[in-house]
């Protein structure tokens, strides 16, 4: 019979790959818990309407939708697999908004699907870590979510020489663009162009600017603003150009920067006026995380979204957060040779030396497991060389041999696989203190 | 704007519920790892064909299928959300069957969906723990998977007085049925009837037997066999009735029973000839786990399936395993008041006593988090009573107060929330040894 393949652009997690996924998830989880965030989750699917209302068109076009059971099923009950978590977050918070103590500090580690074209760093199923603070307009909240991302990356062995957080502010960009002569109708087109900056040739970028209908003098001023490498440079530029209207947003972003330094993330972060984020719902500071060699797509992206709750029928509430996927992160860790060993680890492997002892083996493994030791066994006697090789394959720290002369003497033989030493120990004593080797 | 609800018969996991889900998952995972099983996972969806080939009709009727992107999409590329893990397990093992060291001992903790009618113990999205051994025909493998289930339940605080494993053997049932005069064509109808035993009135059961076309003398003998409460009783019955053909299966099940006792699970398990399992693919020992009061649906079910790999195009390979869902288990733990506290836990909550100190707070929380402590903070000074209440809400073990006279002296005030004691400590010393309270 023909074999059936797994679904294309989705991954099978054999134990080796699963250990790596769990390793990443664990670092995400621990960094979140250390910062006082609480884990949440939503169903794998939501009513389609939730995505239609909140997300950009790009994401709605990538939805896996559920086939309706009945041909005449109502449209408003159609469902889709979640392509991101923010709509579910907004829905769940809106449902209990008054009752939840503020600020709401939540994280999730979530499976999601998008029907995109498969390519490097893009799969149709992936895991995303989301960290959000809702109910705090304070710039320390922006800095805190960034520092949680940095702490997780740092705990995985990545350094500020390998990874950087580029931050900006949508409010600041809007104020600067308005001051240099971009109308509010032209702004979305400019953001779309800025989002492509560095990803497409300078020529093509100028064409995008031209399409929006900007005079070349305005484009030059935008390019100059884009060239600012720090908030000081931007302030000097604004002062030279006698711009106004940007001061509040600048002061806010300076506070975010100050908080980042105090939280120990200063070396990881730099101001980059080119970061604007595609999604329409960002309203303040925004950021993206990249590998410094910029070989890969963004590791993470996020920002402040103060209008999100209103969109799902909740009360207005400030919010800030980010999402980090597992795919690009996994590639970066692999490229930098920072993935941990994916080998299995076992404490004990128990082998019967003759078939009569197979029943005694069961009592021994039960005692070892009760003592919390990770224990596997051979269900029958066999070629000892092969069985020892099996123990090695399983990463066993110790092998317990049941049978032979030792058994006749009421003893077990214990082999330490690391030090390659052996010891003989009485069965009774071993069952009472299974962690002792001699 | 109107609020959008979550999908019906699926659960939102607010942090309290999430902590309980993770608690259950952790007990499942630890019991599996202690027994030397390795974790795996598959995509949330598979090609429809995989389920059509392996699963019973009941499950295929409950699939959530993905709407095709193009109206003329080929049928063989249609996908469905996984309703169980066994088909994915078989597919993944078949793909690497020769290369995987045997026995293959795998477990998974998996989200899955079925479009069933919602009711107590049945939701449309749930988590299931699967534990499987492939490549071992040995009865110790059957006993081992059962003992892993028992160990997990025991680690959650359940006892053999509250929960029991009822085991039987499909081979044994088939031999007994054949010996008392049931033809192999009649057997599926009998299994369907036996599966309803105890769930429907005796009258209705006799009708089901009658429909299969059995003489009432045969039904009487089946009822007598069903009344056997142990393997000894069944053996005596077979001997009285001068039956033959059942001895091999009986001997095999006796070995499973012996292994269960040696693994310390004897008190939890009893032979029950009424356990036959609905699914067609079981080929040997089968079992289900129930609360002893039998108020709820089965907690888990499983058995031996030696033909599964062949169905997905693999080589024949013996297998045994079970699935345990989170919904019924959660209900039982709740009914027995054995769920752990779902309250949040925090090590430190740091409060600025005046707004100038909000920046110093950031340095302190960064140091605490670097030391591995779960730390949250107030981003601004405020009503101290309210902030202390917030610390309590968050389950903080300690509160660190930054400001006031202590700050002027270069110190911090530390409040131990359990013992309700206070101490003053130098900022420098605290930042060097953040775990020390005095």
Boltz contact constraints between the chains, C-beta under 6 A:
constraints:
  - contact:
      token1: [A, 1]
      token2: [B, 313]
      max_distance: 6.0
  - contact:
      token1: [A, 2]
      token2: [B, 313]
      max_distance: 6.0
  - contact:
      token1: [A, 3]
      token2: [B, 94]
      max_distance: 6.0
  - contact:
      token1: [A, 3]
      token2: [B, 313]
      max_distance: 6.0
  - contact:
      token1: [A, 4]
      token2: [B, 47]
      max_distance: 6.0
  - contact:
      token1: [A, 4]
      token2: [B, 49]
      max_distance: 6.0
  - contact:
      token1: [A, 4]
      token2: [B, 50]
      max_distance: 6.0
  - contact:
      token1: [A, 4]
      token2: [B, 91]
      max_distance: 6.0
  - contact:
      token1: [A, 7]
      token2: [B, 43]
      max_distance: 6.0
  - contact:
      token1: [A, 7]
      token2: [B, 45]
      max_distance: 6.0
  - contact:
      token1: [A, 7]
      token2: [B, 79]
      max_distance: 6.0
  - contact:
      token1: [A, 10]
      token2: [B, 43]
      max_distance: 6.0
  - contact:
      token1: [A, 12]
      token2: [B, 42]
      max_distance: 6.0
  - contact:
      token1: [A, 12]
      token2: [B, 92]
      max_distance: 6.0
  - contact:
      token1: [A, 13]
      token2: [B, 40]
      max_distance: 6.0
  - contact:
      token1: [A, 13]
      token2: [B, 41]
      max_distance: 6.0
  - contact:
      token1: [A, 15]
      token2: [B, 38]
      max_distance: 6.0
  - contact:
      token1: [A, 15]
      token2: [B, 40]
      max_distance: 6.0
  - contact:
      token1: [A, 18]
      token2: [B, 39]
      max_distance: 6.0
  - contact:
      token1: [A, 18]
      token2: [B, 40]
      max_distance: 6.0
  - contact:
      token1: [A, 18]
      token2: [B, 41]
      max_distance: 6.0
  - contact:
      token1: [A, 33]
      token2: [B, 374]
      max_distance: 6.0
  - contact:
      token1: [A, 34]
      token2: [B, 369]
      max_distance: 6.0
  - contact:
      token1: [A, 34]
      token2: [B, 374]
      max_distance: 6.0
  - contact:
      token1: [A, 36]
      token2: [B, 346]
      max_distance: 6.0
  - contact:
      token1: [A, 36]
      token2: [B, 376]
      max_distance: 6.0
  - contact:
      token1: [A, 38]
      token2: [B, 15]
      max_distance: 6.0
  - contact:
      token1: [A, 38]
      token2: [B, 344]
      max_distance: 6.0
  - contact:
      token1: [A, 39]
      token2: [B, 18]
      max_distance: 6.0
  - contact:
      token1: [A, 40]
      token2: [B, 13]
      max_distance: 6.0
  - contact:
      token1: [A, 40]
      token2: [B, 15]
      max_distance: 6.0
  - contact:
      token1: [A, 40]
      token2: [B, 18]
      max_distance: 6.0
  - contact:
      token1: [A, 41]
      token2: [B, 13]
      max_distance: 6.0
  - contact:
      token1: [A, 41]
      token2: [B, 18]
      max_distance: 6.0
  - contact:
      token1: [A, 42]
      token2: [B, 12]
      max_distance: 6.0
  - contact:
      token1: [A, 43]
      token2: [B, 7]
      max_distance: 6.0
  - contact:
      token1: [A, 43]
      token2: [B, 10]
      max_distance: 6.0
  - contact:
      token1: [A, 43]
      token2: [B, 125]
      max_distance: 6.0
  - contact:
      token1: [A, 45]
      token2: [B, 7]
      max_distance: 6.0
  - contact:
      token1: [A, 47]
      token2: [B, 4]
      max_distance: 6.0
  - contact:
      token1: [A, 49]
      token2: [B, 4]
      max_distance: 6.0
  - contact:
      token1: [A, 50]
      token2: [B, 4]
      max_distance: 6.0
  - contact:
      token1: [A, 64]
      token2: [B, 66]
      max_distance: 6.0
  - contact:
      token1: [A, 65]
      token2: [B, 67]
      max_distance: 6.0
  - contact:
      token1: [A, 66]
      token2: [B, 64]
      max_distance: 6.0
  - contact:
      token1: [A, 67]
      token2: [B, 65]
      max_distance: 6.0
  - contact:
      token1: [A, 67]
      token2: [B, 67]
      max_distance: 6.0
  - contact:
      token1: [A, 79]
      token2: [B, 7]
      max_distance: 6.0
  - contact:
      token1: [A, 91]
      token2: [B, 4]
      max_distance: 6.0
  - contact:
      token1: [A, 92]
      token2: [B, 12]
      max_distance: 6.0
  - contact:
      token1: [A, 94]
      token2: [B, 3]
      max_distance: 6.0
  - contact:
      token1: [A, 101]
      token2: [B, 393]
      max_distance: 6.0
  - contact:
      token1: [A, 125]
      token2: [B, 43]
      max_distance: 6.0
  - contact:
      token1: [A, 138]
      token2: [B, 379]
      max_distance: 6.0
  - contact:
      token1: [A, 140]
      token2: [B, 379]
      max_distance: 6.0
  - contact:
      token1: [A, 259]
      token2: [B, 362]
      max_distance: 6.0
  - contact:
      token1: [A, 262]
      token2: [B, 359]
      max_distance: 6.0
  - contact:
      token1: [A, 262]
      token2: [B, 362]
      max_distance: 6.0
  - contact:
      token1: [A, 262]
      token2: [B, 363]
      max_distance: 6.0
  - contact:
      token1: [A, 263]
      token2: [B, 362]
      max_distance: 6.0
  - contact:
      token1: [A, 263]
      token2: [B, 366]
      max_distance: 6.0
  - contact:
      token1: [A, 264]
      token2: [B, 366]
      max_distance: 6.0
  - contact:
      token1: [A, 313]
      token2: [B, 1]
      max_distance: 6.0
  - contact:
      token1: [A, 313]
      token2: [B, 2]
      max_distance: 6.0
  - contact:
      token1: [A, 313]
      token2: [B, 3]
      max_distance: 6.0
  - contact:
      token1: [A, 344]
      token2: [B, 38]
      max_distance: 6.0
  - contact:
      token1: [A, 346]
      token2: [B, 36]
      max_distance: 6.0
  - contact:
      token1: [A, 359]
      token2: [B, 262]
      max_distance: 6.0
  - contact:
      token1: [A, 362]
      token2: [B, 259]
      max_distance: 6.0
  - contact:
      token1: [A, 362]
      token2: [B, 262]
      max_distance: 6.0
  - contact:
      token1: [A, 362]
      token2: [B, 263]
      max_distance: 6.0
  - contact:
      token1: [A, 363]
      token2: [B, 262]
      max_distance: 6.0
  - contact:
      token1: [A, 366]
      token2: [B, 263]
      max_distance: 6.0
  - contact:
      token1: [A, 366]
      token2: [B, 264]
      max_distance: 6.0
  - contact:
      token1: [A, 369]
      token2: [B, 34]
      max_distance: 6.0
  - contact:
      token1: [A, 374]
      token2: [B, 33]
      max_distance: 6.0
  - contact:
      token1: [A, 374]
      token2: [B, 34]
      max_distance: 6.0
  - contact:
      token1: [A, 376]
      token2: [B, 36]
      max_distance: 6.0
  - contact:
      token1: [A, 379]
      token2: [B, 138]
      max_distance: 6.0
  - contact:
      token1: [A, 379]
      token2: [B, 140]
      max_distance: 6.0
  - contact:
      token1: [A, 393]
      token2: [B, 101]
      max_distance: 6.0
